[in-house]
């Protein structure tokens, strides 16, 4: 009996784990709440709040999380050994010691969709789908605590993140918002699309003028920040001073009339799964491509006196925005007159970063008969690994199960994939093992492998895309995206051959050893817009039909 009792005590000690007991008061939220409860455990006892210390790579702090349903005020909720964790997988793996900790509840909204699905989702509240700063989310004050092997640390959510103050209009920057009927119908609740619009000098005085539009696509823009109306502060130095000087120089060029008179539009279209919709129609996100091109952009162009013709619309953007502009040009070839994609996300899923979606069995590893080697997600400037695909994927799963992390891979699954059996996005790979689902891969290929779409449909698409596709890419892209660009370029260059035509007539420009996100040969001292707006204007003059107005917006 003594041996048995000793064995039981030893087993209990081996399985002892700390826990966090979290609650919130009725004054904070009266009704029961659903969401993802996240506890951040930081070794940094000073500095930013722990919720702002969760990042990619080895410098990230620890997170533990659980889903909560119908959680009531005053009701203690315990995160224990069953909670999911990253980088450490379980609370029992957390060494005893002193930590700074903070709890965040990422609040979910129940959405009753038009197709009958009922989902619980982190609806965007104007922040661009960021769990750590989303208005309405509940947070605790950071606490420095001693965590032991079997300690229970109490935490209380004491405040809700306040609403975001909308940006104010200026003489040159305007802010607009419109409810989309298409998206409202899809989601079963009101859905809005917004934009920040840079208007040219004389816009309010010359009401007879009409303007071409440059649509900038990318991650959720809080405002039009590529434009600085005031000179830089004297206390700035180094890169910060250089950037501020460039932005103010753009303001000076814009207001002097030395640049062509455009409308420059930054669109806000965050979804419950990411900070932007990728601008296409998808099974999980809804008909964002149609909502933008058939509802929002026509409405915006009428409101701001745009020319409103395909030749007078161009797209530009980098990374996510780079993929988006190439996709929108391909899926809406007659609506846009040209697309400049800088360092676009994978244009060909044979090279989805370092994963061959169609031939690899596992997204996380290169596998041989006996050895598995982790695939890196990206490379740092010193060529060290940023993090691995597995670690990045696991972190997202902890921050939000069922594709609700708001992270990059979950965005890919939601955009490119079908609806899963549970009503949430069907992931390309198993979130616990990395095993690729070939059925989902087929859906990706059919719908959103842009090179595959071009190959299958070039006979009908080719004549409508001549001169419209332009890509820039660093040969040392941080996320290995140059391989996908090469594959698309290879096909498009093949259209020179007999029976392959018409020749696409666009461009692929590579920056030797340049990382993500190289925008092309922009001279020092210029912003993206200072360099590209004259290029866009010249392109439009070539694309314009006879009799088009080419003078009033010079």
DAZIHU-V146287 format. One record per residue. N is the residue number from 1. RES is the residue in one small letter. PHI is phi in whole degrees, -180 to 180 (NA if undefined). PSI is psi in radians with two decimals (* if undefined). D_LAST is the distance of its C-alpha to the last C-alpha in whole Angstrom. Layout:
N;RES;PHI;PSI;D_LAST
N;RES;PHI;PSI;D_LAST
//
This chain:
1;x;NA;-0.66;94
2;x;-64;-0.72;93
3;x;-64;-0.73;91
4;x;-64;-0.77;89
5;x;-63;-0.72;88
6;x;-63;-0.70;87
7;x;-64;-0.68;85
8;x;-65;-0.72;83
9;x;-64;-0.71;83
10;x;-64;-0.75;81
11;x;-62;-0.74;79
12;x;-62;-0.71;78
13;x;-65;-0.71;77
14;x;-66;-0.51;75
15;x;-100;0.05;73
16;x;-63;2.44;72
17;x;-147;2.55;69
18;x;-69;2.97;67
19;x;-148;2.79;65
20;x;-120;2.29;63
21;x;-111;2.02;64
22;x;-118;2.47;61
23;x;-147;2.95;61
24;x;-141;2.72;59
25;x;-88;2.77;60
26;x;-64;-0.51;60
27;x;-68;-0.35;58
28;x;-84;-0.70;55
29;x;-160;2.02;55
30;x;-77;-0.71;58
31;x;-84;2.65;57
32;x;-57;2.64;58
33;x;-130;2.56;55
34;x;-110;2.71;54
35;x;162;-2.86;52
36;x;-116;2.03;52
37;x;-90;2.09;54
38;x;-118;2.24;53
39;x;-114;2.16;55
40;x;-101;2.25;53
41;x;-116;2.02;56
42;x;-117;2.44;55
43;x;-82;-0.20;57
44;x;-85;1.90;54
45;x;-84;-0.12;56
46;x;-127;3.08;53
47;x;93;-2.75;50
48;x;-61;2.78;47
49;x;-57;2.55;49
50;x;-53;-0.57;50
51;x;-62;-0.38;48
52;x;-95;0.17;45
53;x;-110;0.20;47
54;x;-92;2.07;47
55;x;-147;3.12;45
56;x;-74;2.68;45
57;x;83;-2.98;47
58;x;-70;-0.32;50
59;x;-85;-0.03;49
60;x;-67;2.61;49
61;x;-89;3.03;52
62;x;-84;2.44;54
63;x;-128;2.51;54
64;x;-127;2.57;56
65;x;-156;2.67;55
66;x;-144;2.68;57
67;x;-78;2.54;56
68;x;-127;2.45;57
69;x;-131;2.18;58
70;x;62;0.64;59
71;x;-73;2.25;60
72;x;-104;2.62;61
73;x;-58;2.42;61
74;x;81;-0.13;64
75;x;-89;1.96;65
76;x;-66;2.39;65
77;x;-123;2.20;63
78;x;-102;2.20;64
79;x;-94;2.04;62
80;x;-128;-2.66;65
81;x;-63;-0.25;65
82;x;-83;-0.24;64
83;x;-68;2.51;60
84;x;-75;2.56;58
85;x;-139;2.72;57
86;x;-157;2.40;54
87;x;-71;-0.64;55
88;x;-66;2.43;58
89;x;-79;-0.45;59
90;x;-146;2.71;62
91;x;-59;-0.54;63
92;x;-65;-0.28;66
93;x;-88;-0.13;64
94;x;-76;2.08;63
95;x;-65;2.58;65
96;x;-62;2.51;67
97;x;163;-3.05;65
98;x;-98;2.28;63
99;x;-139;2.77;60
100;x;-102;2.16;57
101;x;-124;2.69;57
102;x;-155;2.45;54
103;x;-107;2.49;54
104;x;-135;2.30;51
105;x;-104;1.95;51
106;x;-81;1.83;48
107;x;-74;2.34;49
108;x;-103;2.51;49
109;x;-104;2.43;48
110;x;-83;2.13;50
111;x;-115;2.19;48
112;x;-102;1.82;49
113;x;-87;2.83;47
114;x;-63;-0.50;47
115;x;-87;0.14;48
116;x;98;-0.19;51
117;x;-72;2.51;51
118;x;-119;2.01;51
119;x;-122;2.66;50
120;x;-109;2.04;50
121;x;-136;2.62;46
122;x;-81;1.50;45
123;x;-64;2.44;42
124;x;-69;2.42;39
125;x;-119;0.61;39
126;x;93;0.10;35
127;x;-105;-0.18;36
128;x;86;0.75;35
129;x;54;1.06;38
130;x;-123;1.90;40
131;x;-60;-0.55;44
132;x;-78;-0.22;44
133;x;-137;0.24;42
134;x;-73;2.19;42
135;x;-55;2.39;42
136;x;95;-0.36;46
137;x;-67;2.57;47
138;x;-100;2.42;51
139;x;-135;2.69;51
140;x;-100;2.83;54
141;x;-74;2.46;55
142;x;-60;2.43;55
143;x;-131;2.45;58
144;x;-94;2.11;60
145;x;-135;2.79;63
146;x;-98;2.13;66
147;x;-107;2.16;66
148;x;-108;3.14;69
149;x;-62;-0.55;70
150;x;-131;0.42;71
151;x;-78;2.66;70
152;x;-117;1.98;68
153;x;-97;2.05;65
154;x;-80;2.40;64
155;x;-136;2.51;61
156;x;-129;2.21;59
157;x;-73;2.05;56
158;x;-114;-0.18;55
159;x;-151;2.68;52
160;x;-102;2.46;49
161;x;-65;2.23;46
162;x;-72;2.84;44
163;x;-61;2.73;41
164;x;-86;2.29;37
165;x;-70;2.15;36
166;x;-63;2.51;32
167;x;-67;2.61;29
168;x;-94;2.53;28
169;x;-65;2.58;25
170;x;-124;-3.07;23
171;x;-60;-0.59;20
172;x;-111;-0.36;17
173;x;-117;2.13;20
174;x;-117;2.67;21
175;x;-126;2.24;24
176;x;-134;2.81;25
177;x;-152;2.43;28
178;x;-141;2.42;30
179;x;-79;2.28;33
180;x;-92;2.17;33
181;x;-68;-0.70;36
182;x;-63;-0.80;36
183;x;-74;-0.62;37
184;x;-62;-0.72;39
185;x;-66;-0.77;41
186;x;-61;-0.83;41
187;x;-86;-0.29;42
188;x;74;0.38;44
189;x;-159;2.78;43
190;x;-60;2.34;39
191;x;-130;2.32;37
192;x;-119;2.62;33
193;x;-118;2.43;30
194;x;-126;3.01;27
195;x;-159;2.66;24
196;x;-108;2.20;22
197;x;-119;2.11;19
198;x;-89;2.08;16
199;x;-103;2.65;14
200;x;-79;2.88;11
201;x;-56;2.36;12
202;x;85;0.09;12
203;x;-60;-0.75;13
204;x;-81;-0.35;17
205;x;-91;-0.63;16
206;x;-105;1.40;14
207;x;-71;-0.21;16
208;x;-84;-0.24;15
209;x;-81;2.54;11
210;x;-124;2.67;11
211;x;-131;2.62;10
212;x;-76;2.88;10
213;x;-126;2.37;13
214;x;-113;1.96;14
215;x;-91;2.03;18
216;x;-94;2.18;20
217;x;-114;2.49;24
218;x;176;-2.85;27
219;x;-66;2.81;30
220;x;-50;2.02;30
221;x;-91;2.15;27
222;x;-71;-0.50;29
223;x;-164;-3.13;26
224;x;-88;1.62;22
225;x;-98;0.09;24
226;x;-90;0.37;21
227;x;-148;2.08;20
228;x;-122;2.00;22
229;x;-80;-0.36;22
230;x;-110;2.62;25
231;x;-64;2.76;26
232;x;-63;2.62;29
233;x;-68;2.58;32
234;x;-67;-0.40;34
235;x;-84;-0.03;37
236;x;-76;2.70;35
237;x;-152;2.93;35
238;x;61;-2.50;35
239;x;-59;-0.61;32
240;x;-63;-0.74;32
241;x;-66;-0.73;31
242;x;-61;-0.78;28
243;x;-64;-0.79;27
244;x;-60;-0.70;26
245;x;-64;-0.72;25
246;x;-64;-0.74;22
247;x;-66;-0.66;21
248;x;-71;-0.59;21
249;x;-64;-0.67;19
250;x;-61;-0.75;17
251;x;-57;-0.78;17
252;x;-65;-0.73;16
253;x;-66;-0.71;13
254;x;-64;-0.77;12
255;x;-83;-0.25;13
256;x;-84;-0.29;12
257;x;89;0.11;8
258;x;-79;-0.23;9
259;x;-105;2.67;7
260;x;-61;2.59;5
261;x;-86;1.77;6
262;x;-113;2.86;9
263;x;-98;2.18;12
264;x;-110;2.12;15
265;x;-119;2.19;18
266;x;-108;2.10;22
267;x;-98;2.42;24
268;x;-105;2.04;28
269;x;-148;1.00;30
270;x;-68;2.66;34
271;x;-124;3.06;37
272;x;-67;-0.18;41
273;x;-109;-0.28;40
274;x;-164;3.04;37
275;x;-81;-0.11;34
276;x;-153;2.89;32
277;x;-92;-0.03;33
278;x;66;0.07;31
279;x;66;0.43;30
280;x;-130;2.91;32
281;x;-83;2.16;35
282;x;-139;2.78;38
283;x;-63;-0.61;42
284;x;-95;-0.64;42
285;x;-83;-0.53;39
286;x;103;-3.10;38
287;x;-83;1.08;35
288;x;-69;-0.61;32
289;x;-60;-0.84;30
290;x;-68;-0.68;31
291;x;-61;-0.68;31
292;x;-73;-0.84;27
293;x;-84;-0.43;26
294;x;-104;-0.35;28
295;x;-117;-1.11;28
296;x;-72;-0.89;26
297;x;-65;-0.74;22
298;x;-60;-0.70;23
299;x;-63;-0.79;24
300;x;-65;-0.73;21
301;x;-66;-0.60;18
302;x;-68;-0.73;20
303;x;-65;-0.62;21
304;x;-108;0.32;17
305;x;57;0.84;16
306;x;-78;2.79;14
307;x;-62;-0.67;13
308;x;77;0.42;17
309;x;-119;2.64;17
310;x;-54;-0.72;18
311;x;-64;-0.36;15
312;x;-102;0.38;13
313;x;-128;2.23;15
314;x;-129;2.81;16
315;x;-120;2.52;19
316;x;-152;2.61;20
317;x;174;2.86;23
318;x;-123;2.64;26
319;x;64;-2.06;30
320;x;-54;-0.80;31
321;x;-64;-0.54;27
322;x;-64;-0.77;27
323;x;-64;-0.75;29
324;x;-61;-0.76;28
325;x;-70;-0.63;25
326;x;-68;-0.72;26
327;x;-64;-0.79;29
328;x;-65;-0.64;27
329;x;-65;-0.67;25
330;x;-73;-0.78;28
331;x;-78;-0.38;30
332;x;-129;1.09;27
333;x;-64;-0.45;25
334;x;-95;-0.07;24
335;x;-93;-0.65;22
336;x;-108;2.65;20
337;x;-104;0.07;18
338;x;165;2.60;19
339;x;-137;2.30;21
340;x;-116;1.82;21
341;x;-102;2.03;24
342;x;-96;2.20;25
343;x;43;0.95;29
344;x;-66;2.61;30
345;x;-54;2.95;33
346;x;-50;2.09;36
347;x;-87;-0.17;34
348;x;-147;2.14;38
349;x;-81;0.00;41
350;x;-66;-0.43;43
351;x;-128;1.13;41
352;x;-81;1.49;41
353;x;57;-1.99;41
354;x;-105;0.26;44
355;x;-108;2.31;46
356;x;-93;1.77;46
357;x;-57;-0.52;46
358;x;-95;-0.41;48
359;x;-114;-0.52;51
360;x;-73;2.53;52
361;x;-87;-0.51;54
362;x;-133;2.35;53
363;x;-78;-0.39;50
364;x;-88;-0.45;51
365;x;-134;2.60;53
366;x;-84;2.18;54
367;x;-119;2.35;57
368;x;-115;-2.94;60
369;x;-64;-0.51;64
370;x;-131;-0.30;65
371;x;-119;2.43;62
372;x;-119;2.23;59
373;x;-114;2.16;56
374;x;-62;2.41;53
375;x;-85;2.31;50
376;x;-74;2.61;47
377;x;-80;-0.70;44
378;x;-164;2.99;42
379;x;-121;2.46;43
380;x;-82;2.93;42
381;x;-56;-0.49;41
382;x;-89;0.20;44
383;x;74;0.05;45
384;x;-71;2.75;47
385;x;-74;2.24;47
386;x;-66;-0.93;45
387;x;-168;3.06;47
388;x;-100;2.82;49
389;x;-60;-0.68;47
390;x;-62;-0.86;51
391;x;-65;-0.70;51
392;x;-63;-0.75;47
393;x;-66;-0.76;48
394;x;-64;-0.69;51
395;x;-61;-0.75;49
396;x;-61;-0.72;47
397;x;-63;-0.61;50
398;x;-70;-0.77;52
399;x;-69;-0.44;49
400;x;-167;1.84;49
401;x;-68;2.80;51
402;x;60;0.64;50
403;x;76;0.34;47
404;x;-106;0.47;46
405;x;-80;-0.35;45
406;x;77;0.18;41
407;x;-93;3.07;41
408;x;-66;-0.84;39
409;x;-67;-0.71;42
410;x;-61;-0.57;43
411;x;-66;-0.73;39
412;x;-61;-0.82;40
413;x;-60;-0.74;43
414;x;-71;-0.65;42
415;x;-77;-0.86;38
416;x;-89;-0.35;40
417;x;-98;2.97;43
418;x;-82;3.07;46
419;x;-77;2.36;47
420;x;-82;3.03;51
421;x;-62;-0.47;54
422;x;-90;0.06;54
423;x;92;-0.24;51
424;x;-94;2.98;49
425;x;-58;2.38;46
426;x;-78;2.02;49
427;x;-72;2.61;48
428;x;-65;-0.65;48
429;x;-127;2.71;50
430;x;-63;2.15;53
431;x;-68;-0.19;53
432;x;-99;-0.40;56
433;x;-127;-0.36;56
434;x;85;0.02;53
435;x;-68;2.26;55
436;x;-82;2.39;52
437;x;-92;1.92;52
438;x;-64;-0.49;52
439;x;-66;-0.74;51
440;x;-67;-0.68;48
441;x;-59;-0.67;47
442;x;-65;-0.67;47
443;x;-64;-0.76;45
444;x;-56;-0.83;42
445;x;-63;-0.79;42
446;x;-66;-0.69;42
447;x;-98;-0.71;39
448;x;-134;0.08;37
449;x;-77;1.80;38
450;x;-66;-0.61;34
451;x;-66;-0.72;36
452;x;-63;-0.70;39
453;x;-61;-0.76;36
454;x;-63;-0.78;34
455;x;-61;-0.78;38
456;x;-70;-0.49;39
457;x;-121;0.32;36
458;x;-63;-0.55;35
459;x;-59;-0.71;36
460;x;-91;-0.59;34
461;x;-80;-0.65;31
462;x;-50;-0.93;30
463;x;-61;-0.39;29
464;x;-95;-0.05;26
465;x;-118;0.05;25
466;x;-59;2.18;25
467;x;78;0.11;22
468;x;-105;-0.24;21
469;x;-106;2.12;24
470;x;-136;2.19;23
471;x;-128;2.37;26
472;x;-118;2.51;26
473;x;-156;2.38;30
474;x;-77;2.47;32
475;x;-73;-0.18;35
476;x;-122;0.86;37
477;x;-57;2.37;36
478;x;-56;-0.61;38
479;x;-109;0.34;38
480;x;62;0.57;39
481;x;-81;-0.21;36
482;x;-63;-0.51;35
483;x;-65;-0.71;38
484;x;-67;-0.66;36
485;x;-64;-0.71;33
486;x;-61;-0.70;35
487;x;-68;-0.71;37
488;x;-66;-0.74;34
489;x;-60;-0.71;33
490;x;-58;-0.78;36
491;x;-66;-0.83;36
492;x;-64;-0.62;32
493;x;-69;-0.48;33
494;x;-68;-0.25;36
495;x;-71;-0.09;34
496;x;-69;-0.44;34
497;x;-70;2.69;38
498;x;-56;2.47;39
499;x;71;-0.03;40
500;x;-98;-0.25;37
501;x;-63;2.99;34
502;x;-80;2.77;31
503;x;-66;2.40;30
504;x;-67;-0.54;28
505;x;67;0.37;25
506;x;-101;-2.53;24
507;x;-154;2.56;25
508;x;-126;2.11;27
509;x;-120;2.24;27
510;x;-114;2.37;30
511;x;-98;2.05;30
512;x;-62;2.13;34
513;x;63;0.27;36
514;x;-81;2.49;33
515;x;-89;-2.98;34
516;x;-76;2.26;33
517;x;-123;1.71;30
518;x;-78;2.14;28
519;x;-96;0.25;24
520;x;102;-3.10;24
521;x;-78;1.03;23
522;x;-73;2.11;21
523;x;-64;2.64;22
524;x;-60;2.39;24
525;x;95;-0.08;22
526;x;-114;2.62;19
527;x;-89;2.98;19
528;x;-55;-0.80;19
529;x;-69;-0.67;15
530;x;-59;-0.67;14
531;x;-78;-0.77;15
532;x;-90;-0.46;14
533;x;-59;-0.74;11
534;x;-63;-0.60;9
535;x;-66;-0.76;12
536;x;-62;-0.74;12
537;x;-62;-0.75;8
538;x;-65;-0.70;10
539;x;-60;-0.76;13
540;x;-64;-0.67;11
541;x;-62;-0.61;11
542;x;-73;-0.58;14
543;x;-86;-0.30;16
544;x;-68;2.49;14
545;x;-74;2.89;17
546;x;-59;2.40;17
547;x;88;-0.04;16
548;x;-71;2.66;13
549;x;-75;1.88;10
550;x;-114;0.13;7
551;x;-113;-0.66;5
552;x;-68;-0.37;6
553;x;-107;0.28;4
554;x;-61;*;0
//
